C-alpha cells in the first residue's frame, strides 16, 4: 500500500506563489505516475498536473505556464510550484499516485485559497 501526505497549502493574494509537497511512503517502489488534482466548492475534482517516473509532465490548460510539477524519486516526493495565482485557483488540492499499474491512492488534501 501507498500513503501520501501533502503540505504547503495556505492563503495567498492573487499574483502570489505557493509550493505544495506530497511525500509517499509504503510500497513506493511500485509507484509510476504521480500528480495533483483539485476540487473547488460545488465542482468536480479536476486534473492539475501529472508527472511520470521518468519526469514527463502533463498540465491542465488553465494552469499551463503558471504551475510546474516536479518530482524527486529519491525523496519519494512530488511538488507543485504555483505562480501567478488567481482566485479561481482556490480549491482543495489532492496528491495522487498510481502504483502497481492500476492502484490509485489519494492524499488527504490541502486547502489553497487565493484572495483577490
C-alpha angles and dihedrals in degrees: 000000000000126000124197128200120189130199141167105068123132147118120312136165121249110278092030132115138238134178122214123200131196123188122196127211135175118039093013094152089070096054116113114162125024129185153155128252130178138206124200121198111285093006136100122258110267137193117259103173142331134200131195126221086259090054099252108151139206127190138192111247092241093063102032110125093017104059128051125196120202138168138209107201092187090058094036087231134133122198135200115201108197121194135171088026119199131201088250089063088070108120145107106280118214128197116221134195133187115210135173089019095286113026114111120203126187131201123228094260133246125229120239116188122184116193123206 
